[in-house]
Amino acid sequence: MDEEWGRRYGRPVRLGKNPTRPKTRILTIGNDAVRLLDHLRQQRPNCLSGPRVQALRQIVVQNYYRAPAGRPCWRIPDDGGLPPSSSAIVSPYDTTARYVRHGHIISWKGFAAHVTETCASDSTNVITDVATTSAATNDGQALPGIHTRLARRGLLPAEHLVDSGYTSLVHLERAAREHQITVSGPLPGNPTRQHRQNEGFDRDDFHIDFDRRQVTCPRGQVSSSWHGPYPTSSPTAAPLIVAKFTKGQCQPCPDRPRCTTSRASARNVGFPPRELRDLQVRVRAEQQTPDWKARYAVRSGVEGTINEFAHGHGMRHCRYRGQPKAHLQHVLTAIAVNIERLSGRSVTRDTPPSRSPTAFQTFLDQHDIPRSKSWRTLGT
């Protein structure tokens, strides 16, 4: 330890939003961290396995790399590379917290809570399950666990309304097969370029014959090969079958510019296996009907529950460290919400819930001062 070290770390470090000379301070801190780790390696090797030292080492590796001269350099996407969000440490106080961004507006550090509640129109909605996952985990990966816990408690619904982050062909088929649940939510659209740009021949314009294992294009050409199904790297994505056409079929075609922009290769068409393909076609057609849209509109009520969690009970501020304790906080918050809802429910359906008069109303009543009938009174 030298005088400069004591001046920098003799008190808590607060960089703030607009620190002075940020690049110099970042490089200085990285150099100090490397010095500290080298010192521990030489003088205190028994301390290297401690959780704090391991966290510091991982933070240094994820944020700095060694230049040819040996000095640490700050990592950026174009220089040295950055670790994936699933493994990047974003807080020295909780090394299991992760960073995630949804769209261009919503981002946070920590964990993700998945809330399930009833939505019957003739009863009080209550929360039946809360799942806590890493913030970097895909929402769809939480759905099988939610169904398993609901089945264990005997609370499985006939239809589960979810948003587009939870829907996939794999989950729809699995929920129907294992739990006899209809999962309803916007199914991901056709990802082909032709469909996005609304021009040319997209995947749905090709006729798929599973019995003959061939695909026919809109111009009548039959695919030359059929491969797969291939497993995908994502647990929420369906296996993929790929049908290929030859250059001899595609290059003379007058509609080639509408079908593919590649000059070196021919058109390939990818699609899921027959059972999932039939399910995909049926669900997409059903989601265009007014009945499905009216039924799915009920799901918007859960947004009010999320708002109640976040703003009424501070769920987005973790009071504990680590995912297990964060989950405990989420469960206790759900219990509090259920108690509030059930305690406010009326005894009889015909009698609305009673509300106590305000202090000003009580003052007027005590002094026999008349007040308008439109004002709230006891029991209304």
PEWO-V684002 format. One record per residue. N is the residue number from 1. RES is the residue in one letter. PHI is phi in whole degrees, -180 to 180 (none if undefined). PSI is psi in radians with two decimals (none if undefined). Layout:
((N | RES | PHI | PSI) (N | RES | PHI | PSI))
//
This chain:
((1 | M | none | 2.32) (2 | D | -121 | -3.11) (3 | E | -63 | -0.70) (4 | E | -65 | -0.69) (5 | W | -61 | -0.82) (6 | G | -63 | -0.61) (7 | R | -69 | -0.62) (8 | R | -79 | -0.66) (9 | Y | -118 | 0.22) (10 | G | -74 | -0.21) (11 | R | -139 | 2.84) (12 | P | -58 | 2.40) (13 | V | -86 | 2.24) (14 | R | -130 | 1.80) (15 | L | -78 | -0.59) (16 | G | 76 | -3.12) (17 | K | -78 | -0.56) (18 | N | -128 | 1.25) (19 | P | -72 | 2.66) (20 | T | -77 | 2.46) (21 | R | 46 | 1.04) (22 | P | -62 | -0.71) (23 | K | -66 | -0.71) (24 | T | -64 | -0.74) (25 | R | -69 | -0.64) (26 | I | -63 | -0.78) (27 | L | -68 | -0.63) (28 | T | -65 | -0.76) (29 | I | -64 | -0.72) (30 | G | -63 | -0.71) (31 | N | -65 | -0.69) (32 | D | -65 | -0.69) (33 | A | -64 | -0.72) (34 | V | -65 | -0.72) (35 | R | -61 | -0.74) (36 | L | -65 | -0.76) (37 | L | -66 | -0.69) (38 | D | -64 | -0.69) (39 | H | -63 | -0.77) (40 | L | -65 | -0.65) (41 | R | -65 | -0.59) (42 | Q | -89 | -0.70) (43 | Q | -102 | -0.54) (44 | R | -131 | 1.09) (45 | P | -62 | -0.43) (46 | N | -71 | -0.24) (47 | C | -90 | -0.14) (48 | L | -67 | -0.43) (49 | S | -87 | -0.03) (50 | G | -68 | 2.66) (51 | P | -64 | -0.61) (52 | R | -70 | -0.72) (53 | V | -67 | -0.71) (54 | Q | -64 | -0.67) (55 | A | -65 | -0.74) (56 | L | -63 | -0.75) (57 | R | -61 | -0.77) (58 | Q | -67 | -0.67) (59 | I | -63 | -0.72) (60 | V | -64 | -0.78) (61 | V | -64 | -0.66) (62 | Q | -76 | -0.41) (63 | N | -112 | -0.22) (64 | Y | -135 | 2.70) (65 | Y | -136 | 2.72) (66 | R | -85 | 2.23) (67 | A | -75 | 2.89) (68 | P | -54 | -0.54) (69 | A | -78 | -0.14) (70 | G | 101 | -0.19) (71 | R | -81 | 2.53) (72 | P | -72 | 2.47) (73 | C | -123 | 2.49) (74 | W | -71 | 2.30) (75 | R | -79 | 2.40) (76 | I | -132 | 2.86) (77 | P | -55 | -0.61) (78 | D | -94 | -0.04) (79 | D | -141 | 1.75) (80 | G | 95 | -0.43) (81 | G | 79 | 2.74) (82 | L | -120 | 2.61) (83 | P | -72 | 2.74) (84 | P | -66 | 2.66) (85 | S | -62 | -0.41) (86 | S | -69 | -0.32) (87 | S | -124 | -0.11) (88 | A | -76 | 2.23) (89 | I | -77 | 2.21) (90 | V | -114 | -0.10) (91 | S | -146 | 2.23) (92 | P | -72 | -0.27) (93 | Y | -84 | -0.46) (94 | D | -141 | 1.74) (95 | T | -74 | -0.11) (96 | T | -94 | -0.16) (97 | A | -71 | 2.57) (98 | R | -133 | 2.81) (99 | Y | -103 | 2.46) (100 | V | -145 | 2.63) (101 | R | -131 | 2.27) (102 | H | -111 | 1.94) (103 | G | 71 | -2.55) (104 | H | -108 | 0.01) (105 | I | -117 | -0.88) (106 | I | -88 | 2.21) (107 | S | -153 | 2.62) (108 | W | -160 | 2.95) (109 | K | -121 | 2.28) (110 | G | 142 | -2.13) (111 | F | -132 | 3.04) (112 | A | -121 | 2.40) (113 | A | -111 | 2.32) (114 | H | -115 | 2.02) (115 | V | -108 | 2.31) (116 | T | -119 | 2.30) (117 | E | -141 | 2.80) (118 | T | -74 | 2.77) (119 | C | -142 | 0.59) (120 | A | -72 | 2.44) (121 | S | -76 | -0.34) (122 | D | -105 | 0.27) (123 | S | -149 | 2.94) (124 | T | -73 | 2.28) (125 | N | -74 | 2.26) (126 | V | -126 | 2.64) (127 | I | -81 | 2.25) (128 | T | -108 | -0.27) (129 | D | -161 | 2.51) (130 | V | -133 | 2.14) (131 | A | -111 | 2.42) (132 | T | -118 | 2.15) (133 | T | -130 | 2.97) (134 | S | -62 | 2.54) (135 | A | -63 | -0.43) (136 | A | -88 | 0.03) (137 | T | -85 | 2.39) (138 | N | -61 | 2.39) (139 | D | -57 | -0.67) (140 | G | -62 | -0.45) (141 | Q | -69 | -0.29) (142 | A | -84 | -0.30) (143 | L | -65 | -0.81) (144 | P | -58 | -0.70) (145 | G | -65 | -0.64) (146 | I | -62 | -0.81) (147 | H | -65 | -0.66) (148 | T | -64 | -0.75) (149 | R | -68 | -0.70) (150 | L | -64 | -0.66) (151 | A | -66 | -0.68) (152 | R | -65 | -0.55) (153 | R | -92 | -0.06) (154 | G | 72 | 0.57) (155 | L | -120 | 0.39) (156 | L | -66 | 2.33) (157 | P | -86 | 2.84) (158 | A | -75 | -0.57) (159 | E | -136 | 2.32) (160 | H | -113 | 2.00) (161 | L | -90 | 2.14) (162 | V | -134 | 2.85) (163 | D | -87 | 3.13) (164 | S | -66 | -0.34) (165 | G | -70 | -0.31) (166 | Y | -104 | -0.16) (167 | T | -90 | 2.39) (168 | S | -160 | 2.75) (169 | L | -60 | -0.64) (170 | V | -63 | -0.77) (171 | H | -72 | -0.66) (172 | L | -62 | -0.77) (173 | E | -69 | -0.70) (174 | R | -69 | -0.72) (175 | A | -64 | -0.69) (176 | A | -70 | -0.64) (177 | R | -76 | -0.75) (178 | E | -90 | -0.59) (179 | H | -125 | 0.01) (180 | Q | 56 | 0.74) (181 | I | -110 | 2.42) (182 | T | -95 | 1.94) (183 | V | -88 | 2.10) (184 | S | -116 | 2.17) (185 | G | -176 | 2.78) (186 | P | -59 | 2.04) (187 | L | -77 | 2.43) (188 | P | -53 | 2.43) (189 | G | -77 | 3.14) (190 | N | -67 | 2.13) (191 | P | -86 | -0.01) (192 | T | -69 | 2.68) (193 | R | -63 | -0.68) (194 | Q | -63 | -0.66) (195 | H | -71 | -0.71) (196 | R | -64 | -0.70) (197 | Q | -88 | -0.09) (198 | N | 57 | 0.78) (199 | E | -152 | 2.54) (200 | G | 84 | -2.89) (201 | F | -101 | 2.00) (202 | D | -93 | -3.06) (203 | R | -63 | -0.59) (204 | D | -73 | -0.22) (205 | D | -82 | -0.14) (206 | F | -95 | 2.42) (207 | H | -90 | 2.18) (208 | I | -105 | 2.17) (209 | D | -112 | 1.74) (210 | F | -72 | -0.53) (211 | D | -68 | -0.74) (212 | R | -91 | -0.09) (213 | R | 55 | 0.98) (214 | Q | -152 | 2.75) (215 | V | -125 | 2.39) (216 | T | -112 | 2.24) (217 | C | -82 | 2.92) (218 | P | -59 | -0.37) (219 | R | -92 | 0.10) (220 | G | 92 | 0.00) (221 | Q | -77 | 2.43) (222 | V | -102 | 2.39) (223 | S | -60 | 2.61) (224 | S | -91 | -0.35) (225 | S | -149 | 2.78) (226 | W | -140 | 2.11) (227 | H | -128 | 2.52) (228 | G | 106 | -2.95) (229 | P | -77 | 2.48) (230 | Y | -98 | 2.36) (231 | P | -70 | 2.64) (232 | T | -105 | 2.80) (233 | S | -74 | -0.43) (234 | S | -88 | 2.31) (235 | P | -70 | -0.25) (236 | T | -97 | -0.10) (237 | A | -96 | 2.54) (238 | A | -78 | 2.69) (239 | P | -58 | 2.72) (240 | L | -125 | 2.27) (241 | I | -101 | 2.41) (242 | V | -122 | 2.13) (243 | A | -107 | 2.33) (244 | K | -118 | 2.50) (245 | F | -106 | 2.81) (246 | T | -95 | 2.85) (247 | K | -63 | -0.63) (248 | G | -63 | -0.46) (249 | Q | -82 | -0.65) (250 | C | -90 | -0.66) (251 | Q | -64 | -0.71) (252 | P | -77 | -0.15) (253 | C | -68 | 2.27) (254 | P | -69 | -0.35) (255 | D | -97 | 0.27) (256 | R | -56 | -0.77) (257 | P | -61 | -0.48) (258 | R | -80 | -0.27) (259 | C | -102 | -0.79) (260 | T | -150 | 2.55) (261 | T | -98 | -0.07) (262 | S | -79 | 2.23) (263 | R | -90 | -0.37) (264 | A | -91 | -0.36) (265 | S | -134 | 3.03) (266 | A | -100 | -3.14) (267 | R | -78 | 2.37) (268 | N | -115 | 2.49) (269 | V | -124 | 2.15) (270 | G | -111 | 2.47) (271 | F | -160 | 2.78) (272 | P | -78 | 2.95) (273 | P | -60 | 2.96) (274 | R | -57 | -0.84) (275 | E | -61 | -0.76) (276 | L | -74 | -0.58) (277 | R | -66 | -0.76) (278 | D | -63 | -0.71) (279 | L | -63 | -0.71) (280 | Q | -62 | -0.81) (281 | V | -64 | -0.76) (282 | R | -66 | -0.76) (283 | V | -68 | -0.73) (284 | R | -64 | -0.63) (285 | A | -69 | -0.69) (286 | E | -66 | -0.62) (287 | Q | -70 | -0.15) (288 | Q | -91 | -0.10) (289 | T | -85 | 2.58) (290 | P | -61 | -0.59) (291 | D | -64 | -0.76) (292 | W | -66 | -0.72) (293 | K | -64 | -0.69) (294 | A | -68 | -0.67) (295 | R | -69 | -0.66) (296 | Y | -76 | -0.38) (297 | A | -61 | -0.38) (298 | V | -63 | -0.48) (299 | R | -61 | -0.42) (300 | S | -62 | -0.33) (301 | G | -64 | -0.46) (302 | V | -69 | -0.37) (303 | E | -63 | -0.60) (304 | G | -66 | -0.60) (305 | T | -67 | -0.74) (306 | I | -61 | -0.72) (307 | N | -64 | -0.68) (308 | E | -64 | -0.72) (309 | F | -60 | -0.86) (310 | A | -74 | -0.84) (311 | H | -95 | -0.50) (312 | G | -86 | -0.50) (313 | H | -127 | 0.06) (314 | G | 63 | 0.66) (315 | M | -66 | -0.43) (316 | R | -79 | -0.03) (317 | H | -109 | 1.80) (318 | C | -67 | 2.25) (319 | R | -93 | -0.10) (320 | Y | -134 | 3.00) (321 | R | -112 | 2.41) (322 | G | 96 | 2.57) (323 | Q | -65 | -0.70) (324 | P | -59 | -0.74) (325 | K | -74 | -0.57) (326 | A | -63 | -0.64) (327 | H | -65 | -0.68) (328 | L | -59 | -0.75) (329 | Q | -60 | -0.75) (330 | H | -64 | -0.70) (331 | V | -66 | -0.77) (332 | L | -63 | -0.63) (333 | T | -64 | -0.73) (334 | A | -63 | -0.68) (335 | I | -63 | -0.73) (336 | A | -62 | -0.73) (337 | V | -63 | -0.76) (338 | N | -63 | -0.71) (339 | I | -63 | -0.76) (340 | E | -61 | -0.76) (341 | R | -69 | -0.77) (342 | L | -72 | -0.61) (343 | S | -71 | -0.41) (344 | G | -90 | 0.00) (345 | R | -76 | 2.46) (346 | S | -70 | 2.66) (347 | V | -69 | -0.76) (348 | T | -116 | 2.71) (349 | R | -70 | -0.51) (350 | D | -79 | -0.43) (351 | T | -96 | 2.11) (352 | P | -69 | 2.79) (353 | P | -63 | 2.41) (354 | S | -78 | 2.55) (355 | R | -131 | 2.29) (356 | S | -67 | 2.57) (357 | P | -69 | 2.74) (358 | T | -74 | 2.93) (359 | A | -62 | -0.63) (360 | F | -69 | -0.68) (361 | Q | -64 | -0.72) (362 | T | -62 | -0.70) (363 | F | -61 | -0.77) (364 | L | -64 | -0.70) (365 | D | -66 | -0.69) (366 | Q | -66 | -0.51) (367 | H | -103 | 0.28) (368 | D | 53 | 0.68) (369 | I | -95 | 2.12) (370 | P | -68 | 2.58) (371 | R | -135 | 2.81) (372 | S | -62 | 2.55) (373 | K | -69 | -0.36) (374 | S | -73 | -0.26) (375 | W | -70 | 2.62) (376 | R | -66 | 2.37) (377 | T | -120 | 2.99) (378 | L | -63 | 2.22) (379 | G | 91 | 0.05) (380 | T | -124 | none))
//
